[in-house]
Amino acid sequence: LIIEGMKAAHAAGAVTSFDLNFRAKLWKVFGGGDRAVSTLRRIMEHVDVIIGNEEDLQKGLGIPGPEVAAASKLDTGAFFEMIGRVVEQHPHVKAVATTLREVHSTNRHSWSAVAWIDGRTFVAPTCELDVLDRVGGGDGFAAGFIHGLLAGEPEEEAVKLGWAHGALLTTYHGDTTMATEEEVRAFARGGSARIQR
């Protein structure tokens, strides 16, 4: 059904995106890791934009990762090396993006985002977040990033909009945001993640 939907989207001239968000426990019920890899690889044949971190790409697509241990969760080198491996196997992919988060405590995180778009790399600034609820930060990033791309923003700005929206989402309870586009754009320009409520 997913593949049929993506084929229809392409036939209509749409760009497709897919958030890997690999969860081993969920796949266990449906045949485990091998089944996940074979299923997700079939889906990837129809995906233009992938959202997923280094681990999602490795486990979800069965592509071995770089043999380097990053000193920090915010190290972009391993992610971009992984992207090279993904694009080698899926050359039709136009963009791959994810957030980078280093958790210092439950409520204190360093936050950034990276993207590979048509061979060019983009890195959002790193900010320190006072996190109310971390659930949904990655989804918020994806929404802001895709919004920026669809709105015709320059790629660097689309990455910053995703980064800003994901950061702001962590200042709300639950997997949703009440941040306005104006607040997201202000944060992307260097404003504060503190929302006026």
MDTraj code that builds the backbone (N, CA, C; nanometers):
import mdtraj as md
import numpy as np

residues = "LEU ILE ILE GLU GLY MET LYS ALA ALA HIS ALA ALA GLY ALA VAL THR SER PHE ASP LEU ASN PHE ARG ALA LYS LEU TRP LYS VAL PHE GLY GLY GLY ASP ARG ALA VAL SER THR LEU ARG ARG ILE MET GLU HIS VAL ASP VAL ILE ILE GLY ASN GLU GLU ASP LEU GLN LYS GLY LEU GLY ILE PRO GLY PRO GLU VAL ALA ALA ALA SER LYS LEU ASP THR GLY ALA PHE PHE GLU MET ILE GLY ARG VAL VAL GLU GLN HIS PRO HIS VAL LYS ALA VAL ALA THR THR LEU ARG GLU VAL HIS SER THR ASN ARG HIS SER TRP SER ALA VAL ALA TRP ILE ASP GLY ARG THR PHE VAL ALA PRO THR CYS GLU LEU ASP VAL LEU ASP ARG VAL GLY GLY GLY ASP GLY PHE ALA ALA GLY PHE ILE HIS GLY LEU LEU ALA GLY GLU PRO GLU GLU GLU ALA VAL LYS LEU GLY TRP ALA HIS GLY ALA LEU LEU THR THR TYR HIS GLY ASP THR THR MET ALA THR GLU GLU GLU VAL ARG ALA PHE ALA ARG GLY GLY SER ALA ARG ILE GLN ARG".split()
xyz = np.array([
    [0.0825, -0.1192, 0.0000],
    [0.0000, 0.0000, 0.0000],
    [0.0875, 0.1264, 0.0000],
    [0.1945, 0.1261, 0.0795],
    [0.2848, 0.2417, 0.0836],
    [0.3468, 0.2642, -0.0538],
    [0.3929, 0.1565, -0.1150],
    [0.4578, 0.1682, -0.2458],
    [0.3590, 0.2169, -0.3504],
    [0.2368, 0.1667, -0.3474],
    [0.1344, 0.2128, -0.4423],
    [0.1090, 0.3618, -0.4253],
    [0.1023, 0.4070, -0.3002],
    [0.0825, 0.5494, -0.2738],
    [0.1975, 0.6334, -0.3258],
    [0.3195, 0.5844, -0.3087],
    [0.4356, 0.6591, -0.3567],
    [0.4404, 0.6624, -0.5092],
    [0.4028, 0.5521, -0.5725],
    [0.3972, 0.5505, -0.7191],
    [0.2948, 0.6514, -0.7689],
    [0.1795, 0.6560, -0.7034],
    [0.0749, 0.7516, -0.7420],
    [0.1236, 0.8951, -0.7208],
    [0.1945, 0.9174, -0.6110],
    [0.2477, 1.0510, -0.5838],
    [0.3465, 1.0925, -0.6923],
    [0.4361, 1.0023, -0.7298],
    [0.5320, 1.0333, -0.8363],
    [0.4605, 1.0581, -0.9685],
    [0.3588, 0.9773, -0.9981],
    [0.2834, 0.9950, -1.1225],
    [0.2172, 1.1326, -1.1275],
    [0.1823, 1.1855, -1.0106],
    [0.1190, 1.3174, -1.0030],
    [0.2231, 1.4297, -0.9950],
    [0.3515, 1.3929, -0.9986],
    [0.4575, 1.4929, -0.9947],
    [0.5004, 1.5349, -0.8553],
    [0.4572, 1.4613, -0.7544],
    [0.4913, 1.4960, -0.6159],
    [0.6271, 1.4389, -0.5768],
    [0.6860, 1.4991, -0.4764],
    [0.8090, 1.4499, -0.4158],
    [0.7683, 1.3647, -0.2964],
    [0.8299, 1.2483, -0.2806],
    [0.7950, 1.1597, -0.1690],
    [0.8998, 1.1685, -0.0592],
    [0.8534, 1.1517, 0.0629],
    [0.9453, 1.1489, 0.1767],
    [0.9086, 1.0309, 0.2653],
    [1.0081, 0.9836, 0.3411],
    [0.9859, 0.8687, 0.4284],
    [1.0743, 0.8828, 0.5509],
    [1.0139, 0.8722, 0.6679],
    [1.0876, 0.8764, 0.7940],
    [1.1132, 0.7330, 0.8372],
    [1.2387, 0.6906, 0.8326],
    [1.2715, 0.5515, 0.8666],
    [1.2322, 0.5160, 1.0092],
    [1.2696, 0.5976, 1.1054],
    [1.2283, 0.5779, 1.2447],
    [1.2263, 0.4295, 1.2825],
    [1.3368, 0.3603, 1.2584],
    [1.3453, 0.2156, 1.2784],
    [1.3241, 0.1778, 1.4243],
    [1.2332, 0.0834, 1.4481],
    [1.2047, 0.0325, 1.5827],
    [1.2102, -0.1200, 1.5800],
    [1.3191, -0.1767, 1.6316],
    [1.3412, -0.3219, 1.6277],
    [1.2272, -0.3985, 1.6939],
    [1.1760, -0.3494, 1.8064],
    [1.0686, -0.4204, 1.8771],
    [0.9421, -0.4297, 1.7927],
    [0.9129, -0.3273, 1.7158],
    [0.7938, -0.3314, 1.6305],
    [0.8113, -0.4307, 1.5153],
    [0.9324, -0.4366, 1.4600],
    [0.9574, -0.5285, 1.3489],
    [0.9637, -0.6738, 1.3949],
    [0.9927, -0.6965, 1.5218],
    [1.0036, -0.8328, 1.5747],
    [0.8763, -0.9126, 1.5462],
    [0.7622, -0.8486, 1.5577],
    [0.6322, -0.9123, 1.5341],
    [0.6144, -0.9506, 1.3865],
    [0.6805, -0.8761, 1.2968],
    [0.6617, -0.8971, 1.1531],
    [0.7801, -0.9644, 1.0850],
    [0.8614, -1.0380, 1.1599],
    [0.9703, -1.1123, 1.0976],
    [1.1092, -1.0636, 1.1312],
    [1.1209, -0.9612, 1.2138],
    [1.2513, -0.9175, 1.2607],
    [1.3282, -0.8294, 1.1641],
    [1.4572, -0.8156, 1.1932],
    [1.5439, -0.7248, 1.1197],
    [1.5565, -0.7539, 0.9719],
    [1.5669, -0.8822, 0.9346],
    [1.5806, -0.9163, 0.7925],
    [1.4566, -0.8744, 0.7142],
    [1.3404, -0.8976, 0.7723],
    [1.2145, -0.8580, 0.7069],
    [1.2066, -0.7056, 0.6962],
    [1.2504, -0.6371, 0.8011],
    [1.2502, -0.4904, 0.7994],
    [1.3362, -0.4387, 0.6849],
    [1.4572, -0.4912, 0.6741],
    [1.5488, -0.4458, 0.5700],
    [1.4906, -0.4714, 0.4314],
    [1.4380, -0.5906, 0.4064],
    [1.3843, -0.6196, 0.2728],
    [1.2634, -0.5312, 0.2418],
    [1.1791, -0.5070, 0.3411],
    [1.0611, -0.4222, 0.3205],
    [1.1016, -0.2772, 0.2971],
    [1.1881, -0.2262, 0.3827],
    [1.2270, -0.0856, 0.3717],
    [1.3079, -0.0586, 0.2456],
    [1.3879, -0.1531, 0.2020],
    [1.4620, -0.1345, 0.0764],
    [1.3669, -0.1242, -0.0428],
    [1.2591, -0.2036, -0.0407],
    [1.1599, -0.1939, -0.1495],
    [1.0921, -0.0569, -0.1480],
    [1.0619, -0.0085, -0.0297],
    [1.0003, 0.1239, -0.0181],
    [1.0974, 0.2316, -0.0660],
    [1.2255, 0.2197, -0.0298],
    [1.3260, 0.3208, -0.0643],
    [1.3389, 0.3430, -0.2142],
    [1.3028, 0.2432, -0.2943],
    [1.3092, 0.2591, -0.4399],
    [1.2188, 0.3717, -0.4886],
    [1.1256, 0.4157, -0.4039],
    [1.0268, 0.5161, -0.4437],
    [1.0354, 0.6432, -0.3598],
    [1.1432, 0.6583, -0.2836],
    [1.1569, 0.7706, -0.1910],
    [1.2550, 0.8741, -0.2459],
    [1.2144, 1.0011, -0.2390],
    [1.3017, 1.1116, -0.2792],
    [1.3765, 1.1707, -0.1602],
    [1.3077, 1.1829, -0.0465],
    [1.3639, 1.2464, 0.0726],
    [1.3545, 1.1489, 0.1898],
    [1.4689, 1.1166, 0.2494],
    [1.4729, 1.0257, 0.3648],
    [1.4993, 1.1074, 0.4911],
    [1.4196, 1.0822, 0.5922],
    [1.4456, 1.1373, 0.7250],
    [1.4886, 1.0187, 0.8113],
    [1.6048, 1.0289, 0.8713],
    [1.6503, 0.9185, 0.9549],
    [1.7919, 0.9407, 1.0031],
    [1.8174, 0.8970, 1.1240],
    [1.9524, 0.9131, 1.1771],
    [2.0418, 0.7979, 1.1312],
    [2.1660, 0.8048, 1.1723],
    [2.2656, 0.7061, 1.1293],
    [2.2228, 0.5630, 1.1636],
    [2.1703, 0.5433, 1.2839],
    [2.1264, 0.4097, 1.3259],
    [2.0059, 0.3623, 1.2443],
    [1.9109, 0.4521, 1.2165],
    [1.7956, 0.4164, 1.1331],
    [1.8417, 0.3691, 0.9954],
    [1.9369, 0.4414, 0.9385],
    [1.9868, 0.4072, 0.8053],
    [2.0582, 0.2724, 0.8063],
    [2.1361, 0.2469, 0.9105],
    [2.2090, 0.1203, 0.9187],
    [2.1146, 0.0027, 0.9389],
    [2.0317, 0.0109, 1.0420],
    [1.9450, -0.1018, 1.0763],
    [1.8262, -0.1148, 0.9826],
    [1.7710, -0.0038, 0.9389],
    [1.6539, -0.0091, 0.8521],
    [1.6862, -0.0488, 0.7097],
    [1.8042, -0.0083, 0.6610],
    [1.8404, -0.0381, 0.5225],
    [1.9482, -0.1448, 0.5108],
    [2.0007, -0.1903, 0.6251],
    [2.1019, -0.2955, 0.6228],
    [2.2336, -0.2514, 0.5625],
    [2.2656, -0.1245, 0.5764],
    [2.3903, -0.0708, 0.5222],
    [2.4877, -0.0518, 0.6380],
    [2.6037, -0.1180, 0.6325],
    [2.7001, -0.1035, 0.7423],
    [2.7417, 0.0420, 0.7591],
    [2.7578, 0.0825, 0.8836],
    [2.7966, 0.2198, 0.9130],
    [2.9462, 0.2363, 0.9178],
    [2.9907, 0.3604, 0.9262],
    [3.1336, 0.3877, 0.9389],
    [3.1878, 0.3258, 1.0671],
    [3.3110, 0.2868, 1.0639],
    [3.3739, 0.2224, 1.1794],
    [3.4380, 0.3239, 1.2726],
    [3.3833, 0.4430, 1.2785],
    [3.4390, 0.5466, 1.3648],
    [3.3471, 0.5708, 1.4828],
    [3.4043, 0.5846, 1.5978],
    [3.3241, 0.6183, 1.7158],
    [3.3277, 0.7695, 1.7318],
    [3.2130, 0.8327, 1.7187],
    [3.2062, 0.9779, 1.7311],
    [3.2303, 1.0187, 1.8762],
    [3.3075, 1.1239, 1.8920],
    [3.3337, 1.1754, 2.0263],
    [3.2086, 1.2411, 2.0828],
    [3.1204, 1.2837, 1.9936],
    [2.9991, 1.3533, 2.0349],
    [2.8839, 1.3108, 1.9456],
    [2.7636, 1.3124, 1.9997],
    [2.6439, 1.2828, 1.9199],
    [2.6211, 1.3926, 1.8165],
    [2.6918, 1.5040, 1.8297],
    [2.6759, 1.6166, 1.7381],
    [2.7792, 1.6139, 1.6256],
    [2.8607, 1.5102, 1.6180],
    [2.9634, 1.4965, 1.5151],
    [2.8968, 1.4633, 1.3819],
    [2.9152, 1.5486, 1.2832],
    [2.8483, 1.5294, 1.1540],
    [2.9236, 1.4350, 1.0607],
    [3.0514, 1.4116, 1.0857],
    [3.1331, 1.3323, 0.9941],
    [3.0791, 1.1932, 0.9678],
    [3.0443, 1.1215, 1.0735],
    [2.9936, 0.9847, 1.0572],
    [2.8608, 0.9842, 0.9825],
    [2.7755, 1.0840, 1.0098],
    [2.6463, 1.0903, 0.9409],
    [2.6673, 1.1102, 0.7911],
    [2.7524, 1.2053, 0.7533],
    [2.7734, 1.2307, 0.6111],
    [2.8428, 1.1132, 0.5422],
    [2.9295, 1.0425, 0.6137],
    [2.9898, 0.9218, 0.5562],
    [2.8813, 0.8165, 0.5316],
    [2.7893, 0.8046, 0.6252],
    [2.6785, 0.7096, 0.6106],
    [2.5909, 0.7475, 0.4916],
    [2.5678, 0.8765, 0.4724],
    [2.4867, 0.9232, 0.3594],
    [2.5498, 0.8785, 0.2281],
    [2.6817, 0.8899, 0.2194],
    [2.7502, 0.8454, 0.0982],
    [2.7193, 0.7001, 0.0670],
    [2.7155, 0.6173, 0.1698],
    [2.6849, 0.4748, 0.1512],
    [2.5390, 0.4541, 0.1092],
    [2.4488, 0.5327, 0.1669],
    [2.3064, 0.5208, 0.1320],
    [2.2837, 0.5614, -0.0130],
    [2.3400, 0.6740, -0.0528],
    [2.3182, 0.7258, -0.1878],
    [2.3837, 0.6354, -0.2921],
    [2.4923, 0.5705, -0.2542],
    [2.5563, 0.4744, -0.3442],
    [2.4586, 0.3617, -0.3797],
    [2.3812, 0.3161, -0.2817],
    [2.2850, 0.2079, -0.3054],
    [2.1499, 0.2580, -0.3549],
    [2.1191, 0.3849, -0.3285],
    [1.9903, 0.4431, -0.3681],
    [2.0169, 0.5772, -0.4376],
    [2.0741, 0.5740, -0.5607],
    [2.1177, 0.6975, -0.6267],
    [2.0051, 0.7942, -0.6636],
    [1.8811, 0.7484, -0.6621],
    [1.7678, 0.8358, -0.6946],
    [1.7296, 0.9286, -0.5793],
    [1.7797, 0.9015, -0.4585],
    [1.7463, 0.9822, -0.3410],
    [1.8026, 1.1231, -0.3591],
    [1.7182, 1.2223, -0.3332],
    [1.7576, 1.3616, -0.3513],
    [1.8016, 1.4290, -0.2216],
    [1.7521, 1.3784, -0.1074],
    [1.7869, 1.4414, 0.0206],
    [1.7776, 1.3403, 0.1342],
    [1.8669, 1.3564, 0.2315],
    [1.8639, 1.2780, 0.3552],
    [1.8912, 1.3774, 0.4677],
    [1.8084, 1.3728, 0.5717],
    [1.8242, 1.4704, 0.6796],
    [1.7894, 1.4081, 0.8143],
    [1.8443, 1.4667, 0.9196],
    [1.8137, 1.4207, 1.0551],
    [1.8527, 1.5266, 1.1570],
    [1.8073, 1.5048, 1.2783],
    [1.8508, 1.5886, 1.3898],
    [1.9703, 1.5228, 1.4570],
    [2.0471, 1.6035, 1.5253],
    [2.1563, 1.5551, 1.6094],
    [2.1284, 1.6078, 1.7494],
    [2.1303, 1.5178, 1.8447],
    [2.0956, 1.5570, 1.9813],
    [2.1933, 1.4916, 2.0785],
    [2.2459, 1.5722, 2.1680],
    [2.3275, 1.5185, 2.2763],
    [2.2541, 1.5495, 2.4063],
    [2.2178, 1.4439, 2.4778],
    [2.1393, 1.4582, 2.6000],
    [2.2337, 1.4723, 2.7189],
    [2.2260, 1.5866, 2.7860],
    [2.3079, 1.6107, 2.9052],
    [2.2318, 1.5698, 3.0306],
    [2.1012, 1.5904, 3.0268],
    [2.0117, 1.5480, 3.1345],
    [1.8720, 1.5394, 3.0736],
    [1.7760, 1.4949, 3.1507],
    [1.6396, 1.4818, 3.0995],
    [1.5916, 1.6107, 3.0351],
    [1.6260, 1.7230, 3.0928],
    [1.5730, 1.8502, 3.0455],
    [1.6763, 1.9427, 2.9828],
    [1.7954, 1.8925, 2.9577],
    [1.8982, 1.9762, 2.8953],
    [1.9618, 1.8993, 2.7806],
    [1.9419, 1.9527, 2.6580],
    [1.9949, 1.8871, 2.5388],
    [2.0691, 1.9887, 2.4526],
    [2.1736, 1.9424, 2.3849],
    [2.2336, 2.0182, 2.2752],
    [2.1650, 1.9681, 2.1491],
    [2.1314, 2.0582, 2.0582],
    [2.0446, 2.0248, 1.9449],
    [2.1003, 2.0837, 1.8162],
    [2.1050, 2.0027, 1.7119],
    [2.1461, 2.0491, 1.5800],
    [2.0722, 1.9655, 1.4758],
    [2.1010, 1.9901, 1.3506],
    [2.0407, 1.9123, 1.2417],
    [2.1350, 1.9170, 1.1223],
    [2.1273, 1.8131, 1.0408],
    [2.2108, 1.8053, 0.9212],
    [2.1277, 1.7550, 0.8044],
    [2.1731, 1.7912, 0.6851],
    [2.1056, 1.7417, 0.5649],
    [2.2059, 1.7292, 0.4513],
    [2.1813, 1.6308, 0.3698],
    [2.2518, 1.6118, 0.2433],
    [2.1446, 1.6322, 0.1371],
    [2.1641, 1.7297, 0.0489],
    [2.0646, 1.7589, -0.0545],
    [2.1363, 1.7688, -0.1886],
    [2.1067, 1.6762, -0.2770],
    [2.1661, 1.6739, -0.4110],
    [2.3178, 1.6938, -0.4081],
    [2.3845, 1.6234, -0.3169],
    [2.5298, 1.6264, -0.3116],
    [2.5900, 1.7359, -0.2258],
    [2.5069, 1.8261, -0.1744],
    [2.5571, 1.9338, -0.0885],
    [2.5183, 1.9062, 0.0558],
    [2.6048, 1.9473, 0.1480],
    [2.5779, 1.9218, 0.2896],
    [2.5457, 2.0522, 0.3619],
    [2.4557, 2.0400, 0.4584],
    [2.4116, 2.1550, 0.5369],
    [2.4093, 2.1156, 0.6837],
    [2.4567, 2.2049, 0.7687],
    [2.4588, 2.1803, 0.9128],
    [2.3953, 2.3004, 0.9824],
    [2.2917, 2.2751, 1.0608],
    [2.2282, 2.3815, 1.1393],
    [2.3167, 2.4149, 1.2587],
    [2.2974, 2.5316, 1.3165],
    [2.3731, 2.5653, 1.4371],
    [2.3413, 2.4679, 1.5507],
    [2.4239, 2.4682, 1.6511],
    [2.3956, 2.3903, 1.7719],
    [2.3429, 2.4868, 1.8770],
    [2.2334, 2.4480, 1.9406],
    [2.1782, 2.5300, 2.0482],
    [2.1567, 2.4427, 2.1708],
    [2.1483, 2.5077, 2.2837],
    [2.1203, 2.4383, 2.4090],
    [1.9719, 2.4543, 2.4382],
    [1.9032, 2.3431, 2.4610],
    [1.7585, 2.3460, 2.4836],
    [1.7234, 2.3115, 2.6275],
    [1.6273, 2.3848, 2.6803],
    [1.5611, 2.3476, 2.8051],
    [1.4376, 2.2691, 2.7630],
    [1.4445, 2.1384, 2.7708],
    [1.3432, 2.0492, 2.7145],
    [1.2320, 2.0222, 2.8154],
    [1.1084, 2.0423, 2.7700],
    [0.9927, 2.0070, 2.8506],
    [0.9518, 1.8625, 2.8211],
    [0.9529, 1.8258, 2.6907],
    [0.9144, 1.6911, 2.6476],
    [0.9870, 1.6618, 2.5172],
    [1.0764, 1.5653, 2.5174],
    [1.1576, 1.5385, 2.3982],
    [1.0822, 1.4669, 2.2873],
    [0.9668, 1.4062, 2.3181],
    [0.8910, 1.3301, 2.2189],
    [0.8452, 1.4226, 2.1066],
    [0.8772, 1.3849, 1.9844],
    [0.8302, 1.4602, 1.8688],
    [0.9283, 1.5592, 1.8109],
    [1.0443, 1.5760, 1.8731],
    [1.1412, 1.6708, 1.8195],
    [1.1830, 1.6373, 1.6773],
    [1.2062, 1.5090, 1.6511],
    [1.2434, 1.4666, 1.5158],
    [1.1305, 1.4865, 1.4163],
    [1.0077, 1.4590, 1.4587],
    [0.8919, 1.4819, 1.3714],
    [0.8758, 1.6311, 1.3428],
    [0.9001, 1.7131, 1.4453],
    [0.8935, 1.8578, 1.4258],
    [0.9987, 1.9043, 1.3269],
    [1.1190, 1.8468, 1.3370],
    [1.2239, 1.8788, 1.2403],
    [1.1779, 1.8438, 1.0992],
    [1.1264, 1.7221, 1.0817],
    [1.0830, 1.6779, 0.9486],
    [0.9766, 1.7718, 0.8922],
    [0.8799, 1.8102, 0.9758],
    [0.7723, 1.8988, 0.9302],
    [0.8272, 2.0342, 0.8861],
    [0.9154, 2.0922, 0.9664],
    [0.9713, 2.2221, 0.9309],
    [1.0608, 2.2157, 0.8085],
    [1.1407, 2.1103, 0.7985],
    [1.2303, 2.0909, 0.6841],
    [1.1500, 2.0754, 0.5553],
    [1.0508, 1.9886, 0.5569],
    [0.9688, 1.9657, 0.4374],
    [0.8893, 2.0911, 0.4029],
    [0.8377, 2.1605, 0.5039],
    [0.7666, 2.2865, 0.4792],
    [0.8579, 2.3845, 0.4059],
    [0.9813, 2.3965, 0.4538],
    [1.0758, 2.4868, 0.3897],
    [1.1030, 2.4497, 0.2448],
    [1.1214, 2.3205, 0.2188],
    [1.1458, 2.2761, 0.0812],
    [1.0251, 2.3043, -0.0077],
    [0.9044, 2.2718, 0.0424],
    [0.7827, 2.2932, -0.0367],
    [0.7545, 2.4412, -0.0601],
    [0.7955, 2.5253, 0.0334],
    [0.7734, 2.6698, 0.0207],
    [0.8764, 2.7351, -0.0715],
    [0.9724, 2.6551, -0.1198],
    [1.0730, 2.7082, -0.2112],
    [1.1865, 2.7827, -0.1427],
    [1.2030, 2.7593, -0.0138],
    [1.3131, 2.8232, 0.0593],
    [1.4465, 2.7661, 0.0099],
    [1.5538, 2.8439, 0.0207],
    [1.6855, 2.7863, -0.0075],
    [1.7081, 2.6664, 0.0855],
    [1.7823, 2.5675, 0.0394],
    [1.8019, 2.4449, 0.1168],
    [1.8530, 2.4719, 0.2580],
    [1.9493, 2.5622, 0.2708],
    [2.0038, 2.5932, 0.4035],
    [1.8945, 2.6457, 0.4965],
    [1.8057, 2.7283, 0.4427],
    [1.6957, 2.7823, 0.5228],
    [1.5964, 2.6724, 0.5595],
    [1.5711, 2.5795, 0.4676],
    [1.4800, 2.4677, 0.4976],
    [1.5344, 2.3849, 0.6140],
    [1.6652, 2.3613, 0.6151],
    [1.7268, 2.2866, 0.7257],
    [1.7105, 2.3648, 0.8560],
    [1.7329, 2.4954, 0.8520],
    [1.7185, 2.5772, 0.9731],
    [1.5735, 2.5811, 1.0216],
    [1.4780, 2.5851, 0.9289],
    [1.3370, 2.5846, 0.9697],
    [1.3020, 2.4527, 1.0380],
    [1.3524, 2.3424, 0.9844],
    [1.3303, 2.2136, 1.0486],
    [1.3940, 2.2085, 1.1859],
    [1.5186, 2.2539, 1.1937],
    [1.5921, 2.2584, 1.3204],
    [1.5168, 2.3418, 1.4230],
    [1.4701, 2.4589, 1.3813],
    [1.3996, 2.5495, 1.4724],
    [1.2658, 2.4906, 1.5170],
    [1.1902, 2.4353, 1.4227],
    [1.0594, 2.3798, 1.4589],
    [1.0753, 2.2613, 1.5536],
    [1.1711, 2.1739, 1.5264],
    [1.1953, 2.0605, 1.6159],
    [1.2355, 2.1058, 1.7550],
    [1.3207, 2.2081, 1.7619],
    [1.3634, 2.2613, 1.8918],
    [1.2447, 2.3190, 1.9678],
    [1.1635, 2.3979, 1.9003],
    [1.0478, 2.4588, 1.9665],
    [0.9484, 2.3537, 2.0127],
    [0.9335, 2.2476, 1.9351],
    [0.8391, 2.1423, 1.9729],
    [0.8748, 2.0822, 2.1087],
    [1.0023, 2.0762, 2.1398],
    [1.0430, 2.0173, 2.2682],
    [1.0075, 2.1061, 2.3871],
    [0.9596, 2.2269, 2.3609],
    [0.9186, 2.3161, 2.4697],
    [0.7700, 2.3015, 2.5012],
    [0.7022, 2.2078, 2.4361],
    [0.5605, 2.1789, 2.4599],
    [0.5460, 2.0358, 2.5110],
    [0.4378, 2.0093, 2.5823],
    [0.4053, 1.8721, 2.6212],
    [0.3494, 1.7989, 2.4999],
    [0.3931, 1.6763, 2.4789],
    [0.3360, 1.5923, 2.3743],
    [0.4023, 1.6099, 2.2395],
    [0.3565, 1.5300, 2.1467],
    [0.4139, 1.5218, 2.0121],
    [0.3444, 1.6196, 1.9178],
    [0.3325, 1.7431, 1.9604],
    [0.2694, 1.8452, 1.8770],
    [0.3267, 1.9809, 1.9159],
    [0.3026, 2.0790, 1.8332],
    [0.3536, 2.2125, 1.8620],
    [0.2437, 2.3157, 1.8425],
    [0.2543, 2.4193, 1.9182],
    [0.1644, 2.5326, 1.8999],
    [0.2438, 2.6529, 1.8491],
    [0.3699, 2.6327, 1.8149],
    [0.4540, 2.7416, 1.7653],
    [0.4008, 2.7905, 1.6311],
    [0.3995, 2.9201, 1.6148],
    [0.3562, 2.9779, 1.4879],
    [0.4735, 2.9775, 1.3898],
    [0.4421, 2.9948, 1.2628],
    [0.5490, 3.0023, 1.1630],
    [0.6405, 3.1209, 1.1934],
    [0.5833, 3.2295, 1.2395],
    [0.6628, 3.3473, 1.2752],
    [0.7624, 3.3145, 1.3867],
    [0.7187, 3.2383, 1.4874],
    [0.8081, 3.1990, 1.5969],
    [0.9179, 3.1051, 1.5472],
    [0.8822, 3.0139, 1.4577],
    [0.9812, 2.9216, 1.4017],
    [1.0856, 2.9996, 1.3228],
    [1.0403, 3.0918, 1.2384],
    [1.1341, 3.1712, 1.1580],
    [1.2225, 3.2592, 1.2470],
    [1.1657, 3.3137, 1.3530],
    [1.2444, 3.3974, 1.4448],
    [1.3536, 3.3143, 1.5122],
    [1.3193, 3.1934, 1.5552],
    [1.4194, 3.1067, 1.6173],
    [1.5260, 3.0671, 1.5152],
    [1.4854, 3.0385, 1.3924],
    [1.5801, 3.0008, 1.2870],
    [1.6786, 3.1142, 1.2588],
    [1.6350, 3.2376, 1.2800],
    [1.7233, 3.3535, 1.2594],
    [1.8123, 3.3812, 1.3803],
    [1.7973, 3.3015, 1.4864],
    [1.8831, 3.3206, 1.6026],
    [1.8101, 3.3652, 1.7271],
    [1.6790, 3.3544, 1.7266],
    [1.6004, 3.3940, 1.8437],
    [1.6050, 3.2891, 1.9528],
    [1.5180, 3.3037, 2.0482],
    [1.5140, 3.2156, 2.1644],
    [1.4109, 3.1057, 2.1467],
    [1.4369, 2.9912, 2.2105],
    [1.3397, 2.8814, 2.2084],
    [1.2334, 2.9013, 2.3157],
    [1.2437, 3.0087, 2.3911],
    [1.1417, 3.0370, 2.4929],
    [1.0220, 3.1021, 2.4242],
    [0.9086, 3.0405, 2.4368],
    [0.7874, 3.0874, 2.3704],
    [0.7084, 3.1770, 2.4645],
    [0.6536, 3.2832, 2.4082],
    [0.5645, 3.3694, 2.4855],
    [0.4284, 3.3040, 2.4897],
    [0.3844, 3.2608, 2.6071],
    [0.2554, 3.1937, 2.6189],
    [0.1571, 3.2842, 2.6888],
])
top = md.Topology()
chain = top.add_chain()
for i, resn in enumerate(residues, 1):
    res = top.add_residue(resn, chain, resSeq=i)
    for name in ("N", "CA", "C"):
        top.add_atom(name, md.element.get_by_symbol(name[0]), res)
traj = md.Trajectory(xyz[None], top)
